[in-house]
Amino acid sequence: MTAPALDAHLRVDRTGFRLDLGLSAAPGEVLALLGPNGAGKSTALRALAGLLPLTSGHLRLDGTTLEDPAAGLHTPAEERPVGVVFQDYLLFPHLSALDNVAFGLRCHGRRKAAARAEAQPWLERMGLAEHLAAKPGTLSGGQAQRVALARALAVRPRLLLLDEPLAALDARTRLEVRAQLRRHLAEFEAVAVLVTHDPLDAMVLADRLVVIEDGHQVQAGTPAEIARRPRTDYIARLVGLNLYRGTARGHQVELPDGGPVLTTTEELAGDAFVAFPPSAVTLHRERPESSARNVWQLTVAGLDLHGDQVRVDLTGPLPLAADLTPAAVAELDLAPGAGVWASVKAAQTHAYPA
């Protein structure tokens, strides 16, 4: 078994908050840290970069220990083989794109001419050959992001850290730059760690996701595994699923505190999750006469446009979200406070052990 290129246990104690997170990654792997605001994603990134010392734990990269508080070892940020792309890119406004990329190389001891000669191919690789002399203020958001990425990669880091690298882009540019970034990360031979709150960025760019809540890992796996089997309400909302936890007895899952019983196609026993997408929910104004095994009487709590669908939030014995077309919402005359019947076929649910 190949030893991990990144082997870390990040323990950081701050006033009122503790990060306690284990991370490992293979060479060439892209790891995404995903979680709500305040979960500890940025704290983890700063600790990896050396900008925030560990309280305890360790950080090893390619078998070399960069930090071990118990041994009194802390490698300064500038001495770590780490490249960072910050959320706002932090390009020097008075320097050209070429000199911005060369700056990182000069910090590693290259002379000016050698640094510029080494920087140019990186900008050309990013499709910026015609913008070598351009100042950051004249570049588009996508171009500035690529300059920042070229600067981080030019020093040939063994660990690449990306802090919300697409957050500053508008929706149209984000789509294009995300595709470009995916290609560049696929070519990167060392470890990349991406911090984001955007599930699409994480799903598209990462090989593996680590979901953090309150400073701890709550779930880890491939994007497909996370999307199919969420284990917290935060993850379920992130991937667009209704999620419930209860006790399974055969094809039925009983929710706690006398809640409803959900019928599923899977046969389980013990603690279990049940998930289904909002698109699986059908709404009716009268109790439906259908084959659906799961039927509940609920109340409309709110309606929001969600892409080309209307997301209907429902309260009652089983709070859930349903996605309908605007035409269906109009036909049902839905409004906050309206009473409805919701149904979900057992075949459209997914049950799995908790």
C-alpha positions as CSV (number, residue, x, y, z in Angstrom):
1,M,0.0,0.0,0.0
2,T,1.4,3.4,-1.0
3,A,2.1,5.7,1.9
4,P,0.0,8.9,1.9
5,A,1.6,12.0,0.5
6,L,-0.3,14.1,3.1
7,D,-0.6,12.7,6.6
8,A,-2.0,15.2,9.1
9,H,-3.8,15.4,12.4
10,L,-4.8,19.1,12.8
11,R,-5.6,20.0,16.3
12,V,-6.1,23.8,16.8
13,D,-7.6,25.3,20.0
14,R,-9.0,28.8,19.7
15,T,-11.3,30.7,22.1
16,G,-14.6,28.9,22.0
17,F,-13.6,26.7,19.1
18,R,-11.5,23.5,18.6
19,L,-10.5,22.0,15.2
20,D,-9.7,18.3,15.5
21,L,-9.3,16.9,12.0
22,G,-7.4,14.0,10.5
23,L,-6.5,14.3,6.8
24,S,-4.6,12.0,4.4
25,A,-4.3,12.0,0.7
26,A,-2.4,10.1,-2.0
27,P,-0.1,11.7,-4.6
28,G,-2.2,13.4,-7.3
29,E,-5.4,13.4,-5.2
30,V,-7.7,16.4,-4.9
31,L,-9.3,16.7,-1.5
32,A,-12.2,19.1,-0.8
33,L,-13.0,20.4,2.6
34,L,-16.7,21.2,2.6
35,G,-18.8,22.6,5.4
36,P,-21.0,25.5,6.6
37,N,-19.5,28.8,7.7
38,G,-17.6,28.5,10.9
39,A,-17.1,24.8,10.6
40,G,-13.3,25.1,10.6
41,K,-12.4,24.9,6.9
42,S,-10.3,28.0,6.7
43,T,-8.7,27.2,10.1
44,A,-7.6,23.8,8.6
45,L,-6.2,25.5,5.5
46,R,-4.3,28.1,7.5
47,A,-2.9,25.3,9.7
48,L,-1.7,23.3,6.6
49,A,-0.1,26.5,5.2
50,G,1.8,27.1,8.4
51,L,-0.1,30.4,9.0
52,L,-1.7,29.0,12.2
53,P,0.3,26.8,14.6
54,L,-1.0,23.4,15.7
55,T,-1.9,23.0,19.4
56,S,-1.2,19.3,19.0
57,G,-1.1,16.7,16.3
58,H,1.2,16.5,13.4
59,L,1.7,17.4,9.7
60,R,3.7,15.2,7.4
61,L,4.2,15.8,3.7
62,D,5.9,13.1,1.5
63,G,7.2,11.5,4.7
64,T,8.8,14.7,6.0
65,T,7.4,16.1,9.3
66,L,6.6,19.8,8.9
67,E,5.0,20.2,12.3
68,D,4.9,18.3,15.5
69,P,4.1,20.5,18.6
70,A,5.1,17.7,21.0
71,A,8.6,17.7,19.5
72,G,8.7,21.5,19.3
73,L,8.8,21.4,15.5
74,H,7.0,24.1,13.4
75,T,8.2,24.8,9.9
76,P,7.5,28.4,9.0
77,A,5.1,29.0,6.1
78,E,7.7,30.4,3.8
79,E,9.8,27.2,4.2
80,R,7.0,24.8,3.4
81,P,6.7,23.2,-0.1
82,V,3.1,24.6,-0.2
83,G,1.4,26.8,-2.8
84,V,-1.7,28.8,-1.9
85,V,-4.4,30.3,-4.1
86,F,-6.4,32.7,-1.9
87,Q,-10.0,33.7,-2.4
88,D,-9.2,37.2,-3.6
89,Y,-6.0,36.0,-5.4
90,L,-3.8,38.6,-3.6
91,L,-2.0,39.6,-6.9
92,F,0.3,42.6,-6.6
93,P,-1.5,45.4,-8.5
94,H,1.7,47.2,-9.5
95,L,3.2,44.1,-11.1
96,S,2.5,42.5,-14.5
97,A,1.1,39.0,-14.7
98,L,4.5,37.8,-15.5
99,D,6.2,39.4,-12.5
100,N,3.4,38.3,-10.2
101,V,4.2,34.7,-11.2
102,A,7.9,35.3,-11.0
103,F,7.6,36.8,-7.5
104,G,7.0,33.4,-6.0
105,L,10.1,32.0,-7.7
106,R,12.2,34.9,-6.6
107,C,11.1,34.2,-3.0
108,H,12.6,30.8,-3.6
109,G,16.0,32.3,-4.5
110,R,15.8,32.7,-8.3
111,R,17.3,35.8,-9.8
112,K,14.9,38.1,-11.6
113,A,15.7,37.1,-15.2
114,A,15.7,33.4,-14.4
115,A,12.4,33.8,-12.4
116,R,10.7,35.6,-15.3
117,A,12.0,33.0,-17.8
118,E,10.6,30.2,-15.6
119,A,7.3,32.0,-15.0
120,Q,6.4,32.6,-18.7
121,P,5.7,28.9,-19.6
122,W,3.3,28.7,-16.7
123,L,1.3,31.6,-18.0
124,E,1.3,30.2,-21.5
125,R,0.1,26.9,-20.1
126,M,-2.8,28.8,-18.5
127,G,-3.7,30.4,-21.9
128,L,-2.4,33.8,-20.9
129,A,0.5,34.2,-23.4
130,E,-1.0,37.4,-24.7
131,H,-1.3,38.9,-21.2
132,L,2.2,38.6,-19.8
133,A,2.6,42.4,-19.4
134,A,-1.0,43.0,-18.2
135,K,-1.5,44.4,-14.7
136,P,-4.1,42.6,-12.5
137,G,-6.5,45.5,-12.8
138,T,-6.9,45.0,-16.5
139,L,-7.6,41.3,-16.3
140,S,-10.9,39.5,-16.0
141,G,-11.8,37.6,-12.9
142,G,-11.0,34.3,-14.7
143,Q,-7.7,35.5,-16.0
144,A,-6.7,36.8,-12.5
145,Q,-7.6,33.4,-11.0
146,R,-5.3,31.7,-13.6
147,V,-2.4,34.1,-12.8
148,A,-2.8,33.2,-9.1
149,L,-2.9,29.5,-9.9
150,A,0.2,29.8,-12.1
151,R,2.0,31.7,-9.3
152,A,1.2,28.9,-6.9
153,L,2.2,26.1,-9.3
154,A,5.4,27.7,-10.5
155,V,7.2,26.9,-7.3
156,R,6.3,23.3,-7.8
157,P,4.6,22.7,-4.4
158,R,4.1,19.3,-2.9
159,L,0.8,20.6,-1.4
160,L,-1.5,23.0,-3.3
161,L,-4.1,24.9,-1.1
162,L,-7.1,26.6,-2.8
163,D,-9.3,28.8,-0.6
164,E,-12.7,29.3,-2.3
165,P,-10.9,29.8,-5.6
166,L,-14.0,30.5,-7.6
167,A,-16.0,32.6,-5.1
168,A,-15.0,35.9,-6.6
169,L,-16.3,35.0,-10.1
170,D,-19.7,35.7,-11.6
171,A,-21.8,32.7,-12.5
172,R,-21.0,32.6,-16.2
173,T,-17.2,33.0,-15.7
174,R,-17.3,30.5,-12.8
175,L,-18.6,27.7,-15.2
176,E,-15.7,28.2,-17.6
177,V,-13.0,28.6,-15.0
178,R,-14.2,25.6,-13.0
179,A,-13.7,23.4,-16.2
180,Q,-10.2,24.9,-16.7
181,L,-9.3,24.4,-13.0
182,R,-10.4,20.8,-13.2
183,R,-8.1,20.2,-16.1
184,H,-5.1,21.9,-14.3
185,L,-5.7,19.9,-11.1
186,A,-5.9,16.7,-13.0
187,E,-2.4,17.4,-14.3
188,F,-1.1,18.2,-10.8
189,E,1.1,15.4,-9.5
190,A,1.1,16.3,-5.8
191,V,-1.8,16.8,-3.3
192,A,-4.3,19.6,-3.7
193,V,-6.7,20.6,-0.9
194,L,-9.7,22.7,-1.8
195,V,-11.8,24.6,0.7
196,T,-15.3,25.5,-0.5
197,H,-18.9,25.9,0.7
198,D,-20.2,25.3,-2.9
199,P,-21.2,21.7,-3.4
200,L,-20.9,21.9,-7.2
201,D,-17.3,23.1,-6.9
202,A,-16.5,20.2,-4.6
203,M,-18.3,17.6,-6.6
204,V,-16.7,18.6,-9.9
205,L,-13.1,19.4,-8.7
206,A,-12.4,16.8,-6.0
207,D,-11.6,13.1,-5.9
208,R,-12.7,12.9,-2.3
209,L,-14.7,15.1,0.0
210,V,-14.3,15.6,3.7
211,V,-17.3,17.3,5.3
212,I,-16.6,19.3,8.5
213,E,-19.1,20.5,11.0
214,D,-18.1,22.2,14.3
215,G,-14.4,21.5,13.8
216,H,-14.8,17.7,13.2
217,Q,-15.2,15.4,10.3
218,V,-18.8,14.2,10.0
219,Q,-18.5,12.3,6.7
220,A,-15.8,11.5,4.1
221,G,-15.9,9.7,0.7
222,T,-16.1,10.2,-3.0
223,P,-18.6,12.8,-4.3
224,A,-20.9,10.0,-5.5
225,E,-20.8,8.3,-2.0
226,I,-21.5,11.6,-0.2
227,A,-24.4,12.5,-2.6
228,R,-26.0,9.1,-2.3
229,R,-25.7,8.5,1.4
230,P,-25.6,11.8,3.3
231,R,-25.3,11.5,7.1
232,T,-26.3,14.9,8.4
233,D,-29.0,17.4,7.6
234,Y,-26.4,19.9,6.3
235,I,-25.1,17.4,3.8
236,A,-28.6,16.4,2.8
237,R,-29.6,20.0,2.1
238,L,-26.3,20.5,0.2
239,V,-27.0,17.7,-2.2
240,G,-30.7,18.4,-2.4
241,L,-32.2,15.5,-0.5
242,N,-34.8,15.1,2.2
243,L,-33.2,13.1,5.0
244,Y,-34.6,11.3,8.0
245,R,-33.2,9.0,10.7
246,G,-35.1,6.3,12.5
247,T,-35.3,2.6,13.4
248,A,-35.7,0.1,10.5
249,R,-37.8,-3.0,10.8
250,G,-37.9,-4.7,7.4
251,H,-39.2,-2.4,4.8
252,Q,-40.3,0.3,7.3
253,V,-38.4,2.9,9.1
254,E,-40.1,4.3,12.2
255,L,-39.1,7.9,13.0
256,P,-38.4,8.9,16.6
257,D,-40.9,10.5,19.1
258,G,-43.9,8.9,17.5
259,G,-43.2,10.3,14.1
260,P,-44.4,8.8,10.8
261,V,-43.3,5.4,9.4
262,L,-41.6,5.5,6.0
263,T,-41.9,2.6,3.7
264,T,-38.9,1.7,1.6
265,T,-37.8,-0.9,-0.9
266,E,-34.7,-1.8,1.0
267,E,-35.0,-4.2,3.9
268,L,-33.0,-3.2,7.0
269,A,-32.9,-3.6,10.8
270,G,-31.7,-1.1,13.3
271,D,-30.6,2.5,13.1
272,A,-31.1,3.8,9.5
273,F,-31.4,6.8,7.3
274,V,-34.0,7.4,4.6
275,A,-33.5,9.9,1.8
276,F,-35.4,11.0,-1.2
277,P,-35.1,14.0,-3.6
278,P,-37.7,16.9,-3.6
279,S,-38.5,15.9,-7.1
280,A,-39.9,12.5,-5.8
281,V,-42.6,14.3,-3.8
282,T,-46.1,14.7,-5.4
283,L,-48.5,17.2,-3.9
284,H,-52.3,17.0,-3.9
285,R,-55.1,19.1,-2.5
286,E,-57.1,16.1,-1.6
287,R,-55.9,12.7,-0.2
288,P,-54.6,10.9,-3.3
289,E,-55.9,7.5,-4.5
290,S,-52.5,6.1,-5.7
291,S,-50.2,3.3,-5.1
292,A,-47.8,5.4,-3.1
293,R,-47.1,3.9,0.3
294,N,-45.9,7.1,1.9
295,V,-48.7,9.8,2.3
296,W,-48.8,12.7,4.7
297,Q,-51.0,15.7,5.4
298,L,-48.8,18.8,5.5
299,T,-48.9,22.6,5.4
300,V,-47.1,24.9,2.9
301,A,-44.5,26.9,4.9
302,G,-42.9,28.7,1.9
303,L,-42.2,28.8,-1.8
304,D,-38.9,29.7,-3.5
305,L,-37.7,29.7,-7.1
306,H,-35.1,26.9,-7.4
307,G,-33.7,26.9,-10.9
308,D,-36.6,26.3,-13.2
309,Q,-38.6,24.7,-10.4
310,V,-40.4,26.0,-7.4
311,R,-39.1,24.6,-4.1
312,V,-42.1,24.1,-1.7
313,D,-41.2,23.9,2.0
314,L,-43.7,21.9,4.0
315,T,-44.3,21.5,7.7
316,G,-46.2,18.9,9.7
317,P,-45.6,15.4,10.9
318,L,-42.8,15.0,8.3
319,P,-41.2,18.4,7.3
320,L,-39.9,18.1,3.8
321,A,-39.2,19.9,0.5
322,A,-40.9,19.3,-2.8
323,D,-40.0,20.5,-6.3
324,L,-42.8,21.4,-8.6
325,T,-43.1,23.3,-11.9
326,P,-44.6,26.8,-11.7
327,A,-47.6,25.5,-13.6
328,A,-48.2,22.8,-11.0
329,V,-47.9,25.4,-8.2
330,A,-50.5,27.6,-10.0
331,E,-52.8,24.6,-10.6
332,L,-52.7,23.6,-7.0
333,D,-53.1,27.2,-5.9
334,L,-50.3,26.8,-3.4
335,A,-49.5,29.6,-0.9
336,P,-48.1,29.7,2.7
337,G,-50.6,28.2,5.0
338,A,-52.3,26.0,2.4
339,G,-53.0,22.4,3.4
340,V,-51.8,19.7,1.1
341,W,-51.2,15.9,0.9
342,A,-47.7,14.8,0.0
343,S,-46.9,11.3,-1.4
344,V,-43.7,9.5,-2.2
345,K,-43.4,6.1,-3.7
346,A,-41.3,3.6,-1.8
347,A,-39.3,2.9,-4.9
348,Q,-38.1,6.6,-4.9
349,T,-36.7,6.4,-1.4
350,H,-33.3,5.2,-0.5
351,A,-32.7,3.6,2.9
352,Y,-29.2,2.7,4.4
353,P,-27.6,1.9,7.7
354,A,-26.9,4.9,10.0
